[in-house]
Amino acid sequence: MGLDIRLPLGLLFTVLGLLLVVWGALANPAISQRSLGYNVNVIWGAVLLAFGLLFVSVSRRKLERPGGKPGEEQPPSAGPAPGAGRTPGPGEPGGPDQADADR
């Protein structure tokens, strides 16, 4: 399915976050006294802004990959060969019981 909603949602959260940050920065400081002196609009605007930018960056990274169409998964990359880097077990050449037999 080709539906990828990360970009529109990321843009929505980014715009709302920017609006809240600007609104909180320009608001009367007396309003902050009701919330124990914290400017909640600026704080939550920054949270929404960060969340939106994260969504936008993830969706753009997905689109920038070769063949990275929205909604299309990439095949896994070829990893190490099966058994590569594993230690031999008992009964295998070079295994723990083989080392004892060589002594």
C-alpha positions as CSV (number, residue, x, y, z in Angstrom):
1,M,0.0,0.0,0.0
2,G,1.4,3.4,-1.0
3,L,0.0,5.5,1.8
4,D,2.6,7.2,4.0
5,I,1.2,9.7,6.4
6,R,4.5,10.6,8.2
7,L,5.2,13.7,6.0
8,P,1.8,15.3,6.4
9,L,1.6,14.5,10.1
10,G,5.1,15.8,10.6
11,L,4.3,19.0,8.8
12,L,1.1,19.4,10.9
13,F,2.9,18.9,14.2
14,T,5.8,21.2,13.1
15,V,3.4,24.1,12.2
16,L,1.4,23.7,15.4
17,G,4.6,23.6,17.4
18,L,5.8,26.8,15.8
19,L,2.5,28.5,16.4
20,L,2.6,27.5,20.1
21,V,6.2,28.6,20.5
22,V,5.5,32.0,18.9
23,W,2.2,32.4,20.8
24,G,3.9,31.6,24.1
25,A,6.9,33.9,23.5
26,L,4.7,36.8,22.6
27,A,2.1,36.3,25.3
28,N,1.7,38.3,28.5
29,P,4.1,36.9,31.2
30,A,1.3,37.2,33.8
31,I,-0.4,34.3,32.1
32,S,2.5,32.0,33.1
33,Q,1.9,32.7,36.8
34,R,-1.1,30.4,36.7
35,S,1.1,27.5,35.7
36,L,3.7,28.0,38.5
37,G,5.7,30.4,36.4
38,Y,6.2,27.9,33.5
39,N,5.4,29.1,30.0
40,V,3.5,25.9,29.0
41,N,2.8,27.2,25.5
42,V,6.5,27.5,24.7
43,I,7.4,24.1,26.4
44,W,4.7,22.1,24.6
45,G,5.3,24.0,21.4
46,A,8.9,22.9,21.5
47,V,7.8,19.3,22.1
48,L,5.4,19.4,19.2
49,L,8.0,21.1,17.0
50,A,10.6,18.4,17.8
51,F,8.1,15.6,17.2
52,G,7.1,17.1,13.9
53,L,10.6,17.5,12.8
54,L,11.4,13.9,13.7
55,F,8.5,12.7,11.6
56,V,9.5,14.9,8.6
57,S,13.2,13.7,8.8
58,V,12.1,10.1,9.0
59,S,9.8,10.4,6.0
60,R,12.4,12.3,4.0
61,R,15.1,9.7,4.8
62,K,12.7,7.0,3.6
63,L,12.2,8.9,0.3
64,E,15.9,9.6,-0.2
65,R,16.9,5.9,-0.2
66,P,17.4,4.3,-3.6
67,G,14.0,3.0,-4.7
68,G,12.5,4.3,-1.4
69,K,8.9,4.9,-2.4
70,P,6.5,5.6,0.4
71,G,5.0,2.4,1.7
72,E,7.6,0.2,0.0
73,E,9.9,-1.8,2.3
74,Q,13.5,-2.4,1.3
75,P,14.9,-6.0,1.2
76,P,17.3,-6.7,4.1
77,S,21.0,-6.3,3.3
78,A,23.1,-9.3,2.9
79,G,24.7,-10.0,6.3
80,P,27.6,-12.3,7.2
81,A,27.5,-15.9,5.9
82,P,25.6,-18.3,8.2
83,G,27.9,-19.6,10.8
84,A,30.5,-16.9,10.3
85,G,32.2,-15.8,13.5
86,R,30.7,-18.7,15.6
87,T,32.9,-20.9,17.8
88,P,33.0,-24.6,17.0
89,G,30.9,-26.8,19.3
90,P,31.7,-30.1,20.9
91,G,32.5,-32.8,18.4
92,E,33.4,-30.3,15.7
93,P,37.0,-29.8,14.5
94,G,38.6,-27.2,16.8
95,G,35.8,-27.6,19.4
96,P,36.4,-27.8,23.1
97,D,36.7,-31.6,23.3
98,Q,39.1,-31.7,20.3
99,A,41.5,-29.4,22.2
100,D,41.6,-31.8,25.1
101,A,42.3,-34.8,22.8
102,D,45.3,-33.0,21.3
103,R,47.0,-32.8,24.7
